[in-house]
Structure formats: structure tokens, C-alpha cells
């Protein structure tokens, strides 16, 4: 039986290129709780015979920037004045695709 997909042609390529851009920026891509390589990404677009489908979860991480410094992972800071002047950002850390079932 030939596999069917949710996206074809240009739409599929736009989606996969978008995932590649995320990965190029350091975002980890997981499918079924395993780190996925670009060759595996097409699986999330397959039409499943049991009616299930892959849904993406976007996992954010809080980072703190001090002045013009580069963003760093969250830092514990004992000096409350310094802590209050730090800028907090949320950045995308992971995209997790897991199969879900509609009842």
C-alpha cells in the first residue's frame, strides 16, 4: 500500500525547510521522544491508518540577557538589584512531535 501524506509538493517542502531552519538555529526536533534527523521528518506528515496524527509541542526556555551580553541560560543571581534589571526572554528549545488519537 502506497503511503499517503498530509502535504504534497511545495507545501511539504516549505514545512520541511521550516524545520531545517529551526534545527540550524539550535532547536532540537524529536519524533516519538527520539531525536529525529531530517530524513525522519517526513513521518510526521504520513496519514495514519488508525486515524492518529502527529502534533507538535513547542518547548520554550527562559534565558536572561544582561545589557549587551549574548543570551545565556538562566542564571541564579543573589543580588536582587542586578536580577531585577536583567531582561528575560523565552526562546524555542525543542519541537516534540508525538502521535495523538482523536476519539
N, CA, C and O atoms as a GROMACS GRO file, in nm:
protein
  412
    1UNK      N    1   0.085  -0.119   0.000
    1UNK     CA    2   0.000   0.000   0.000
    1UNK      C    3   0.089   0.124   0.000
    1UNK      O    4   0.182   0.135   0.080
    2UNK      N    5   0.060   0.214  -0.088
    2UNK     CA    6   0.138   0.338  -0.100
    2UNK      C    7   0.105   0.434   0.014
    2UNK      O    8  -0.011   0.450   0.052
    3UNK      N    9   0.209   0.497   0.067
    3UNK     CA   10   0.189   0.592   0.178
    3UNK      C   11   0.122   0.717   0.126
    3UNK      O   12   0.149   0.764   0.016
    4UNK      N   13   0.032   0.772   0.210
    4UNK     CA   14  -0.033   0.899   0.180
    4UNK      C   15   0.017   1.002   0.280
    4UNK      O   16   0.053   0.968   0.393
    5UNK      N   17   0.019   1.127   0.236
    5UNK     CA   18   0.073   1.234   0.320
    5UNK      C   19  -0.026   1.348   0.333
    5UNK      O   20  -0.117   1.363   0.251
    6UNK      N   21  -0.007   1.427   0.438
    6UNK     CA   22  -0.094   1.543   0.462
    6UNK      C   23  -0.057   1.660   0.372
    6UNK      O   24  -0.142   1.743   0.340
    7UNK      N   25   0.068   1.669   0.332
    7UNK     CA   26   0.115   1.777   0.246
    7UNK      C   27   0.191   1.720   0.128
    7UNK      O   28   0.260   1.618   0.140
    8UNK      N   29   0.177   1.786   0.014
    8UNK     CA   30   0.248   1.744  -0.107
    8UNK      C   31   0.314   1.866  -0.172
    8UNK      O   32   0.280   1.980  -0.143
    9UNK      N   33   0.408   1.837  -0.260
    9UNK     CA   34   0.470   1.940  -0.344
    9UNK      C   35   0.532   2.053  -0.265
    9UNK      O   36   0.606   2.031  -0.169
   10UNK      N   37   0.502   2.174  -0.307
   10UNK     CA   38   0.562   2.293  -0.248
   10UNK      C   39   0.527   2.308  -0.100
   10UNK      O   40   0.612   2.347  -0.020
   11UNK      N   41   0.404   2.276  -0.063
   11UNK     CA   42   0.363   2.288   0.078
   11UNK      C   43   0.447   2.198   0.168
   11UNK      O   44   0.487   2.239   0.277
   12UNK      N   45   0.473   2.077   0.123
   12UNK     CA   46   0.556   1.985   0.201
   12UNK      C   47   0.697   2.040   0.215
   12UNK      O   48   0.755   2.037   0.323
   13UNK      N   49   0.752   2.092   0.104
   13UNK     CA   50   0.889   2.142   0.107
   13UNK      C   51   0.901   2.265   0.197
   13UNK      O   52   1.000   2.281   0.268
   14UNK      N   53   0.801   2.352   0.195
   14UNK     CA   54   0.801   2.469   0.283
   14UNK      C   55   0.803   2.425   0.429
   14UNK      O   56   0.877   2.481   0.510
   15UNK      N   57   0.723   2.325   0.464
   15UNK     CA   58   0.718   2.273   0.601
   15UNK      C   59   0.852   2.215   0.643
   15UNK      O   60   0.904   2.248   0.750
   16UNK      N   61   0.910   2.129   0.558
   16UNK     CA   62   1.037   2.064   0.591
   16UNK      C   63   1.151   2.166   0.596
   16UNK      O   64   1.240   2.155   0.680
   17UNK      N   65   1.148   2.265   0.506
   17UNK     CA   66   1.250   2.371   0.509
   17UNK      C   67   1.240   2.451   0.639
   17UNK      O   68   1.342   2.494   0.694
   18UNK      N   69   1.118   2.472   0.687
   18UNK     CA   70   1.098   2.543   0.813
   18UNK      C   71   1.159   2.467   0.930
   18UNK      O   72   1.224   2.527   1.016
   19UNK      N   73   1.138   2.336   0.934
   19UNK     CA   74   1.201   2.255   1.038
   19UNK      C   75   1.353   2.263   1.029
   19UNK      O   76   1.421   2.268   1.132
   20UNK      N   77   1.406   2.264   0.907
   20UNK     CA   78   1.550   2.273   0.889
   20UNK      C   79   1.604   2.406   0.942
   20UNK      O   80   1.711   2.410   1.003
   21UNK      N   81   1.530   2.514   0.919
   21UNK     CA   82   1.573   2.645   0.971
   21UNK      C   83   1.576   2.645   1.124
   21UNK      O   84   1.667   2.700   1.185
   22UNK      N   85   1.474   2.583   1.185
   22UNK     CA   86   1.475   2.572   1.331
   22UNK      C   87   1.597   2.493   1.377
   22UNK      O   88   1.668   2.536   1.469
   23UNK      N   89   1.622   2.379   1.315
   23UNK     CA   90   1.736   2.297   1.355
   23UNK      C   91   1.868   2.374   1.335
   23UNK      O   92   1.958   2.363   1.418
   24UNK      N   93   1.879   2.449   1.227
   24UNK     CA   94   2.000   2.527   1.202
   24UNK      C   95   2.025   2.631   1.311
   24UNK      O   96   2.139   2.673   1.332
   25UNK      N   97   1.919   2.673   1.379
   25UNK     CA   98   1.931   2.770   1.488
   25UNK      C   99   1.945   2.704   1.624
   25UNK      O  100   1.941   2.771   1.727
   26UNK      N  101   1.962   2.572   1.625
   26UNK     CA  102   1.985   2.502   1.751
   26UNK      C  103   1.864   2.440   1.816
   26UNK      O  104   1.875   2.384   1.925
   27UNK      N  105   1.748   2.448   1.752
   27UNK     CA  106   1.627   2.387   1.808
   27UNK      C  107   1.632   2.237   1.780
   27UNK      O  108   1.655   2.195   1.667
   28UNK      N  109   1.610   2.157   1.884
   28UNK     CA  110   1.609   2.011   1.869
   28UNK      C  111   1.472   1.964   1.822
   28UNK      O  112   1.370   2.015   1.868
   29UNK      N  113   1.469   1.867   1.730
   29UNK     CA  114   1.346   1.812   1.677
   29UNK      C  115   1.335   1.667   1.724
   29UNK      O  116   1.425   1.587   1.700
   30UNK      N  117   1.224   1.634   1.791
   30UNK     CA  118   1.200   1.499   1.840
   30UNK      C  119   1.074   1.442   1.776
   30UNK      O  120   0.975   1.513   1.759
   31UNK      N  121   1.079   1.314   1.742
   31UNK     CA  122   0.960   1.241   1.696
   31UNK      C  123   0.949   1.117   1.784
   31UNK      O  124   1.043   1.039   1.796
   32UNK      N  125   0.833   1.099   1.844
   32UNK     CA  126   0.810   0.986   1.935
   32UNK      C  127   0.920   0.977   2.041
   32UNK      O  128   0.971   0.869   2.070
   33UNK      N  129   0.955   1.091   2.098
   33UNK     CA  130   1.051   1.104   2.207
   33UNK      C  131   1.195   1.068   2.172
   33UNK      O  132   1.278   1.047   2.260
   34UNK      N  133   1.224   1.061   2.042
   34UNK     CA  134   1.361   1.034   1.998
   34UNK      C  135   1.407   1.149   1.908
   34UNK      O  136   1.330   1.199   1.826
   35UNK      N  137   1.532   1.189   1.926
   35UNK     CA  138   1.586   1.295   1.842
   35UNK      C  139   1.578   1.250   1.696
   35UNK      O  140   1.622   1.140   1.663
   36UNK      N  141   1.523   1.335   1.611
   36UNK     CA  142   1.498   1.296   1.473
   36UNK      C  143   1.591   1.370   1.377
   36UNK      O  144   1.618   1.489   1.393
   37UNK      N  145   1.640   1.296   1.280
   37UNK     CA  146   1.720   1.354   1.172
   37UNK      C  147   1.627   1.403   1.062
   37UNK      O  148   1.512   1.360   1.055
   38UNK      N  149   1.675   1.493   0.975
   38UNK     CA  150   1.590   1.543   0.867
   38UNK      C  151   1.526   1.433   0.782
   38UNK      O  152   1.414   1.450   0.733
   39UNK      N  153   1.594   1.321   0.763
   39UNK     CA  154   1.536   1.213   0.682
   39UNK      C  155   1.413   1.151   0.749
   39UNK      O  156   1.332   1.088   0.681
   40UNK      N  157   1.398   1.168   0.879
   40UNK     CA  158   1.285   1.113   0.954
   40UNK      C  159   1.164   1.205   0.958
   40UNK      O  160   1.053   1.160   0.988
   41UNK      N  161   1.182   1.332   0.929
   41UNK     CA  162   1.076   1.431   0.947
   41UNK      C  163   0.952   1.404   0.863
   41UNK      O  164   0.842   1.441   0.903
   42UNK      N  165   0.968   1.340   0.748
   42UNK     CA  166   0.854   1.312   0.661
   42UNK      C  167   0.749   1.226   0.731
   42UNK      O  168   0.631   1.230   0.696
   43UNK      N  169   0.793   1.147   0.831
   43UNK     CA  170   0.700   1.059   0.904
   43UNK      C  171   0.586   1.136   0.968
   43UNK      O  172   0.474   1.085   0.977
   44UNK      N  173   0.612   1.258   1.013
   44UNK     CA  174   0.506   1.333   1.082
   44UNK      C  175   0.396   1.378   0.986
   44UNK      O  176   0.290   1.423   1.030
   45UNK      N  177   0.422   1.368   0.857
   45UNK     CA  178   0.322   1.407   0.758
   45UNK      C  179   0.245   1.289   0.700
   45UNK      O  180   0.154   1.308   0.619
   46UNK      N  181   0.280   1.166   0.741
   46UNK     CA  182   0.211   1.047   0.690
   46UNK      C  183   0.069   1.038   0.746
   46UNK      O  184   0.046   1.064   0.864
   47UNK      N  185  -0.025   1.000   0.660
   47UNK     CA  186  -0.161   0.972   0.703
   47UNK      C  187  -0.159   0.834   0.768
   47UNK      O  188  -0.117   0.737   0.706
   48UNK      N  189  -0.204   0.826   0.892
   48UNK     CA  190  -0.201   0.701   0.969
   48UNK      C  191  -0.333   0.625   0.950
   48UNK      O  192  -0.441   0.684   0.958
   49UNK      N  193  -0.325   0.494   0.925
   49UNK     CA  194  -0.447   0.416   0.902
   49UNK      C  195  -0.542   0.414   1.022
   49UNK      O  196  -0.663   0.396   1.005
   50UNK      N  197  -0.489   0.431   1.143
   50UNK     CA  198  -0.575   0.428   1.262
   50UNK      C  199  -0.635   0.563   1.297
   50UNK      O  200  -0.702   0.577   1.400
   51UNK      N  201  -0.612   0.664   1.213
   51UNK     CA  202  -0.669   0.797   1.236
   51UNK      C  203  -0.585   0.885   1.326
   51UNK      O  204  -0.620   1.002   1.347
   52UNK      N  205  -0.476   0.834   1.379
   52UNK     CA  206  -0.388   0.917   1.462
   52UNK      C  207  -0.310   1.014   1.373
   52UNK      O  208  -0.305   0.998   1.251
   53UNK      N  209  -0.251   1.112   1.436
   53UNK     CA  210  -0.168   1.209   1.362
   53UNK      C  211  -0.064   1.264   1.458
   53UNK      O  212  -0.074   1.248   1.579
   54UNK      N  213   0.037   1.328   1.400
   54UNK     CA  214   0.143   1.387   1.482
   54UNK      C  215   0.110   1.532   1.514
   54UNK      O  216   0.070   1.610   1.427
   55UNK      N  217   0.126   1.566   1.641
   55UNK     CA  218   0.102   1.703   1.686
   55UNK      C  219   0.232   1.754   1.747
   55UNK      O  220   0.300   1.682   1.820
   56UNK      N  221   0.265   1.878   1.717
   56UNK     CA  222   0.388   1.937   1.768
   56UNK      C  223   0.368   2.009   1.901
   56UNK      O  224   0.269   2.080   1.920
   57UNK      N  225   0.461   1.988   1.991
   57UNK     CA  226   0.470   2.061   2.118
   57UNK      C  227   0.593   2.149   2.109
   57UNK      O  228   0.701   2.101   2.074
   58UNK      N  229   0.578   2.276   2.140
   58UNK     CA  230   0.689   2.370   2.131
   58UNK      C  231   0.739   2.398   2.273
   58UNK      O  232   0.666   2.453   2.355
   59UNK      N  233   0.862   2.360   2.300
   59UNK     CA  234   0.919   2.370   2.435
   59UNK      C  235   1.007   2.494   2.440
   59UNK      O  236   1.104   2.508   2.366
   60UNK      N  237   0.971   2.585   2.530
   60UNK     CA  238   1.043   2.711   2.544
   60UNK      C  239   1.139   2.704   2.662
   60UNK      O  240   1.121   2.624   2.754
   61UNK      N  241   1.240   2.790   2.657
   61UNK     CA  242   1.336   2.800   2.766
   61UNK      C  243   1.352   2.949   2.799
   61UNK      O  244   1.363   3.033   2.710
   62UNK      N  245   1.352   2.979   2.928
   62UNK     CA  246   1.373   3.117   2.969
   62UNK      C  247   1.523   3.145   2.974
   62UNK      O  248   1.599   3.069   3.033
   63UNK      N  249   1.564   3.253   2.910
   63UNK     CA  250   1.704   3.295   2.914
   63UNK      C  251   1.709   3.439   2.961
   63UNK      O  252   1.610   3.512   2.953
   64UNK      N  253   1.824   3.478   3.009
   64UNK     CA  254   1.842   3.612   3.063
   64UNK      C  255   1.954   3.680   2.987
   64UNK      O  256   2.059   3.620   2.962
   65UNK      N  257   1.932   3.806   2.951
   65UNK     CA  258   2.037   3.884   2.886
   65UNK      C  259   2.072   4.000   2.979
   65UNK      O  260   1.984   4.067   3.032
   66UNK      N  261   2.200   4.022   2.998
   66UNK     CA  262   2.247   4.134   3.079
   66UNK      C  263   2.305   4.237   2.983
   66UNK      O  264   2.403   4.209   2.914
   67UNK      N  265   2.246   4.354   2.979
   67UNK     CA  266   2.297   4.460   2.891
   67UNK      C  267   2.309   4.411   2.749
   67UNK      O  268   2.213   4.359   2.692
   68UNK      N  269   2.427   4.427   2.690
   68UNK     CA  270   2.450   4.386   2.552
   68UNK      C  271   2.510   4.246   2.542
   68UNK      O  272   2.545   4.202   2.432
   69UNK      N  273   2.520   4.176   2.656
   69UNK     CA  274   2.576   4.040   2.653
   69UNK      C  275   2.488   3.949   2.569
   69UNK      O  276   2.369   3.976   2.549
   70UNK      N  277   2.547   3.842   2.520
   70UNK     CA  278   2.470   3.742   2.448
   70UNK      C  279   2.376   3.672   2.544
   70UNK      O  280   2.401   3.669   2.665
   71UNK      N  281   2.268   3.616   2.492
   71UNK     CA  282   2.174   3.542   2.576
   71UNK      C  283   2.244   3.423   2.638
   71UNK      O  284   2.325   3.356   2.574
   72UNK      N  285   2.211   3.398   2.763
   72UNK     CA  286   2.271   3.287   2.836
   72UNK      C  287   2.158   3.205   2.898
   72UNK      O  288   2.046   3.254   2.914
   73UNK      N  289   2.189   3.083   2.934
   73UNK     CA  290   2.090   3.003   3.006
   73UNK      C  291   2.059   3.072   3.137
   73UNK      O  292   2.138   3.154   3.185
   74UNK      N  293   1.945   3.041   3.194
   74UNK     CA  294   1.902   3.110   3.316
   74UNK      C  295   2.011   3.104   3.423
   74UNK      O  296   2.070   2.999   3.448
   75UNK      N  297   2.036   3.218   3.485
   75UNK     CA  298   2.143   3.233   3.583
   75UNK      C  299   2.081   3.264   3.719
   75UNK      O  300   1.989   3.344   3.728
   76UNK      N  301   2.132   3.201   3.824
   76UNK     CA  302   2.090   3.237   3.959
   76UNK      C  303   2.169   3.360   4.000
   76UNK      O  304   2.291   3.365   3.983
   77UNK      N  305   2.101   3.456   4.054
   77UNK     CA  306   2.166   3.582   4.088
   77UNK      C  307   2.127   3.621   4.230
   77UNK      O  308   2.009   3.638   4.259
   78UNK      N  309   2.225   3.633   4.317
   78UNK     CA  310   2.197   3.666   4.457
   78UNK      C  311   2.166   3.814   4.476
   78UNK      O  312   2.095   3.851   4.569
   79UNK      N  313   2.219   3.898   4.391
   79UNK     CA  314   2.200   4.043   4.403
   79UNK      C  315   2.064   4.079   4.340
   79UNK      O  316   2.051   4.079   4.217
   80UNK      N  317   1.965   4.111   4.424
   80UNK     CA  318   1.830   4.134   4.373
   80UNK      C  319   1.823   4.253   4.278
   80UNK      O  320   1.743   4.252   4.184
   81UNK      N  321   1.904   4.356   4.300
   81UNK     CA  322   1.902   4.472   4.210
   81UNK      C  323   1.949   4.432   4.070
   81UNK      O  324   1.890   4.472   3.970
   82UNK      N  325   2.054   4.353   4.064
   82UNK     CA  326   2.103   4.305   3.935
   82UNK      C  327   1.998   4.216   3.870
   82UNK      O  328   1.974   4.225   3.749
   83UNK      N  329   1.937   4.130   3.949
   83UNK     CA  330   1.836   4.038   3.896
   83UNK      C  331   1.719   4.114   3.835
   83UNK      O  332   1.670   4.076   3.728
   84UNK      N  333   1.674   4.220   3.900
   84UNK     CA  334   1.560   4.296   3.851
   84UNK      C  335   1.590   4.371   3.723
   84UNK      O  336   1.498   4.400   3.647
   85UNK      N  337   1.716   4.405   3.696
   85UNK     CA  338   1.749   4.480   3.575
   85UNK      C  339   1.780   4.389   3.457
   85UNK      O  340   1.799   4.438   3.345
   86UNK      N  341   1.784   4.259   3.478
   86UNK     CA  342   1.811   4.166   3.369
   86UNK      C  343   1.685   4.152   3.283
   86UNK      O  344   1.573   4.155   3.334
   87UNK      N  345   1.705   4.135   3.153
   87UNK     CA  346   1.593   4.114   3.062
   87UNK      C  347   1.576   3.965   3.042
   87UNK      O  348   1.671   3.893   3.013
   88UNK      N  349   1.452   3.919   3.057
   88UNK     CA  350   1.423   3.778   3.040
   88UNK      C  351   1.357   3.758   2.904
   88UNK      O  352   1.273   3.837   2.861
   89UNK      N  353   1.396   3.651   2.836
   89UNK     CA  354   1.340   3.615   2.708
   89UNK      C  355   1.302   3.468   2.711
   89UNK      O  356   1.360   3.390   2.786
   90UNK      N  357   1.206   3.432   2.631
   90UNK     CA  358   1.176   3.292   2.611
   90UNK      C  359   1.217   3.259   2.469
   90UNK      O  360   1.181   3.329   2.374
   91UNK      N  361   1.294   3.152   2.456
   91UNK     CA  362   1.339   3.108   2.324
   91UNK      C  363   1.297   2.963   2.303
   91UNK      O  364   1.284   2.886   2.398
   92UNK      N  365   1.275   2.929   2.178
   92UNK     CA  366   1.236   2.793   2.144
   92UNK      C  367   1.354   2.700   2.160
   92UNK      O  368   1.461   2.724   2.104
   93UNK      N  369   1.335   2.594   2.237
   93UNK     CA  370   1.443   2.500   2.267
   93UNK      C  371   1.423   2.368   2.191
   93UNK      O  372   1.519   2.314   2.136
   94UNK      N  373   1.299   2.318   2.186
   94UNK     CA  374   1.270   2.189   2.124
   94UNK      C  375   1.133   2.192   2.059
   94UNK      O  376   1.044   2.267   2.100
   95UNK      N  377   1.118   2.110   1.955
   95UNK     CA  378   0.985   2.080   1.900
   95UNK      C  379   0.970   1.930   1.911
   95UNK      O  380   1.051   1.853   1.858
   96UNK      N  381   0.864   1.888   1.980
   96UNK     CA  382   0.839   1.745   2.003
   96UNK      C  383   0.712   1.705   1.929
   96UNK      O  384   0.605   1.760   1.953
   97UNK      N  385   0.726   1.609   1.838
   97UNK     CA  386   0.612   1.556   1.764
   97UNK      C  387   0.577   1.419   1.820
   97UNK      O  388   0.660   1.328   1.818
   98UNK      N  389   0.455   1.404   1.870
   98UNK     CA  390   0.408   1.276   1.921
   98UNK      C  391   0.273   1.245   1.857
   98UNK      O  392   0.195   1.335   1.825
   99UNK      N  393   0.248   1.117   1.839
   99UNK     CA  394   0.119   1.075   1.781
   99UNK      C  395   0.008   1.095   1.883
   99UNK      O  396   0.023   1.063   2.000
  100UNK      N  397  -0.102   1.149   1.835
  100UNK     CA  398  -0.220   1.167   1.918
  100UNK      C  399  -0.337   1.099   1.847
  100UNK      O  400  -0.337   1.081   1.725
  101UNK      N  401  -0.436   1.064   1.926
  101UNK     CA  402  -0.552   0.994   1.875
  101UNK      C  403  -0.678   1.076   1.904
  101UNK      O  404  -0.699   1.121   2.016
  102UNK      N  405  -0.759   1.095   1.801
  102UNK     CA  406  -0.884   1.167   1.816
  102UNK      C  407  -0.995   1.067   1.839
  102UNK      O  408  -1.009   0.971   1.762
  103UNK      N  409  -1.074   1.087   1.942
  103UNK     CA  410  -1.183   0.994   1.973
  103UNK      C  411  -1.316   1.051   1.934
  103UNK      O  412  -1.419   0.986   1.954
   0.00000   0.00000   0.00000
